[in-house]
Each structure stands twice: as C-alpha cells, then as structure tokens.
C-alpha cells in the first residue's frame, strides 16, 4: 500500500509540474517535431498482366519487343534526386493450358529486380485457348504481390487483352477497388478498336482504377528507328559481358542466361538488342546474386565469405587479395564501358526523338505503357532526367 501511495504521489507531482509549466511554453518555439527517419529507396513497381489466349501472339511479341524500352523509360525517373528501385512482375491469364481452379491465371514472376529473369520468362510464354477473367487476374496481382507501402512508391498494374472486361466470377470493380486501397493504379490496354474497347468496358476499368485507357493493334509489328549509334553500343555490350564474374551454385547458369537474353533480344531486332545494352549500363541492372562485381559493391567483405569452389575455375587458386584486385579491375572496366554507353545512348535517343517527329507515333504496348508511366511520375513527384 505504501509503495502504491508513493508512486501515485510521484505521478501527481509530475502531472502538476507539466500542467503548471505548459501555460508558459511557446509551442512553436520549443516543441521539436521529430521527422520520420529516412525510409528505404523509393520503388517503381509494375505488374504486367498479359492475355495469352490463342489470339494474343502479337501482344506477346510486342511485349518482347518493348521490354527493354520500357525499362529504359523507367530509368529516366528520379525521386528526390535518387534513382528508384524498379521491380517488375509478370502474370499470364486466359490460357486454357492453365488450371480452371486458378481461373486460368498464372503468376509468371513475382515483383523482381532481376531483369534477365523477366526477359527469360517473357520469351517462354505461349498462347493457348481462351477464358479471360480480368477481374480475377487483377485481384490475384493485388493480393499476391509484395507491394511496397510508402506513399513515395509508384505502383502500377497494366492489363492487356481483347475480350469483355467483365468476364468471370470476380467483379472487376471490386478487384480494382482493392487495388486502389493499396495505392495501386490500374491501366488497361485493349488490343483492338478504341470504340470496341470502350463498349466492352476496358475504358471503364481504367477509369475506375484511376489509370489510363489505351487501345493498340496487337498484330502490328513494332516499328524501330535505326540510328548511327546502334553498332557502337552493341560492341560495348559485348565488352561489358566480359566484366561479369559468376559465383555461387547457380552463378554460371545465371551468366549463361544473361547471354541467352542477349540472343533473345537480337532475335527480335538489332534495335531491341541495343535497348537491352543501354539497360545494362544503368544502375538498375544489377546481379549481386551471381556476379561478384555487383556483390562486392553491395558488400565489401563478400570475397571472404565465398568458398573457393563457388568461384570460377580461374580464380579458385588465387589468394583473397588477388581476387579482390581482379574484381576491382573488372569493376573499373565496367564503369568505363557504362559511361561510354551512356554518352552514346543520349545521342541515340536524341536522334530517335528527332526522327519520331517526322512520322505518327505508333500505338503499341510499349508506347502505351511508357506514356502512362511518365504521366503518373509527374503526379507522384518524380522527375524525368534524360
């Protein structure tokens, strides 16, 4: 009882002291507002929901043709002077090869910074059949993906297809409403006539999702503008590949996949390969999970933590100091090549911009996504730095 009385007395004294002195305090002068600590780097998160029913081969081809162009548009954005992290997710829907229980939907990749993985999975997509449930795939992307929470992040869904937007058992308005609660904006890309897309509710989906509505001719091949700088950039890409040092159990496999995605880009067009090379010169193209140069940038002590057998054969008999010197040399080489590509890429883009003014802009998947990304960036406080 005495203990309780003593504690109560102390509390009463403290409360009395605060009350007596609060009337003499100028809050503007004395109260210090604690600003929240700096959060993690801003993120741009983009989920691509692609219809892979039988009629959508052209759409998938456009996605393959425009992936690196979209990535390069994203790299022009800065938030408070910093380059945001970029994560891309990929879903396919409307494919009869998928299970009915899943509403014919498959998450191809989660939100990921691994751009080679996105390319690999995109090039592996195949079309088949068709039961296209837009509401269901929007709901899956909203609930299954790991969306960032900070208001500074830009979170976008792009759904592309050509059938009625309101098919399936999941109401698209409810699915989109859930997305908006998480600050995720839904954009729709109808593969067909603009008026038809409006009539079958694709525009309504975009309006409801506070996004943009586009229509494209998905069967039209993407048009490229060749430039005098493409060959030089491609040669730089060949040199930059030699600066990658694989490590870990899957390091060699991932390095081979890097080369495979180069070849996939080349198969589309020389210009597409050039776009990929430009992407590889950017800070967002990072492979710390398998490349020793990127890993050491992320963790200066990484070399001491890697077992000899996890290194390439040519490095296994070298000392830690020798490996460190070799990695530093490759890092310096890469930075030099990246700077060279940056200079060439700027000249290339200026050439493309000038040539583009001479003809009507093509309505394709890449241009639709790029246009809306830049529009949303302005609203969210991002700056474009070309």
Rosetta blueprint (number, residue, H / E / L):
1 X L
2 X H
3 X H
4 X H
5 X H
6 X H
7 X H
8 X H
9 X H
10 X H
11 X H
12 X H
13 X H
14 X H
15 X H
16 X H
17 X H
18 X H
19 X H
20 X H
21 X H
22 X H
23 X L
24 X L
25 X L
26 X L
27 X H
28 X H
29 X H
30 X H
31 X L
32 X L
33 X L
34 X L
35 X L
36 X L
37 X L
38 X L
39 X L
40 X L
41 X L
42 X L
43 X E
44 X E
45 X E
46 X E
47 X E
48 X E
49 X E
50 X E
51 X E
52 X L
53 X L
54 X H
55 X H
56 X H
57 X H
58 X H
59 X H
60 X H
61 X H
62 X H
63 X H
64 X H
65 X H
66 X H
67 X H
68 X H
69 X H
70 X H
71 X H
72 X H
73 X H
74 X H
75 X L
76 X L
77 X E
78 X E
79 X E
80 X L
81 X L
82 X E
83 X E
84 X L
85 X E
86 X E
87 X E
88 X E
89 X E
90 X E
91 X E
92 X E
93 X E
94 X L
95 X L
96 X L
97 X L
98 X L
99 X L
100 X L
101 X L
102 X L
103 X L
104 X L
105 X E
106 X E
107 X E
108 X E
109 X E
110 X E
111 X E
112 X E
113 X L
114 X L
115 X H
116 X H
117 X H
118 X H
119 X H
120 X H
121 X H
122 X H
123 X H
124 X L
125 X L
126 X L
127 X L
128 X L
129 X L
130 X L
131 X L
132 X L
133 X L
134 X H
135 X H
136 X H
137 X H
138 X H
139 X H
140 X H
141 X H
142 X H
143 X H
144 X H
145 X L
146 X L
147 X L
148 X L
149 X L
150 X L
151 X L
152 X L
153 X L
154 X E
155 X E
156 X E
157 X E
158 X E
159 X E
160 X E
161 X E
162 X L
163 X L
164 X L
165 X L
166 X L
167 X L
168 X L
169 X L
170 X L
171 X L
172 X H
173 X H
174 X H
175 X H
176 X H
177 X H
178 X H
179 X H
180 X H
181 X H
182 X L
183 X L
184 X E
185 X E
186 X E
187 X E
188 X E
189 X E
190 X E
191 X E
192 X L
193 X L
194 X H
195 X H
196 X H
197 X H
198 X H
199 X H
200 X L
201 X L
202 X H
203 X H
204 X H
205 X H
206 X H
207 X H
208 X H
209 X L
210 X L
211 X L
212 X L
213 X E
214 X E
215 X E
216 X E
217 X L
218 X L
219 X L
220 X L
221 X L
222 X L
223 X L
224 X L
225 X L
226 X L
227 X L
228 X L
229 X L
230 X H
231 X H
232 X H
233 X H
234 X H
235 X H
236 X H
237 X H
238 X H
239 X H
240 X H
241 X H
242 X L
243 X L
244 X L
245 X L
246 X E
247 X E
248 X L
249 X L
250 X L
251 X H
252 X H
253 X H
254 X H
255 X H
256 X H
257 X H
258 X H
259 X H
260 X H
261 X H
262 X H
263 X H
264 X H
265 X H
266 X H
267 X H
268 X H
269 X L
270 X H
271 X H
272 X H
273 X H
274 X H
275 X H
276 X H
277 X H
278 X H
279 X H
280 X H
281 X L
282 X L
283 X L
284 X L
285 X L
286 X L
287 X L
288 X L
289 X L
290 X L
291 X E
292 X H
293 X H
294 X H
295 X H
296 X H
297 X H
298 X H
299 X L
300 X L
301 X L
302 X H
303 X H
304 X H
305 X H
306 X L
307 X L
308 X H
309 X H
310 X H
311 X E
312 X L
313 X H
314 X H
315 X H
316 X L
317 X L
318 X L
319 X L
320 X H
321 X H
322 X H
323 X H
324 X H
325 X H
326 X H
327 X H
328 X H
329 X H
330 X H
331 X H
332 X H
333 X H
334 X H
335 X H
336 X H
337 X H
338 X H
339 X H
340 X H
341 X H
342 X H
343 X H
344 X H
345 X H
346 X H
347 X H
348 X H
349 X H
350 X H
351 X H
352 X H
353 X H
354 X H
355 X H
356 X H
357 X L
358 X L
359 X L
360 X L
361 X L
362 X L
363 X L
364 X L
365 X H
366 X H
367 X H
368 X H
369 X H
370 X H
371 X H
372 X H
373 X H
374 X H
375 X H
376 X H
377 X H
378 X H
379 X H
380 X L
381 X L
382 X L
383 X E
384 X E
385 X L
386 X L
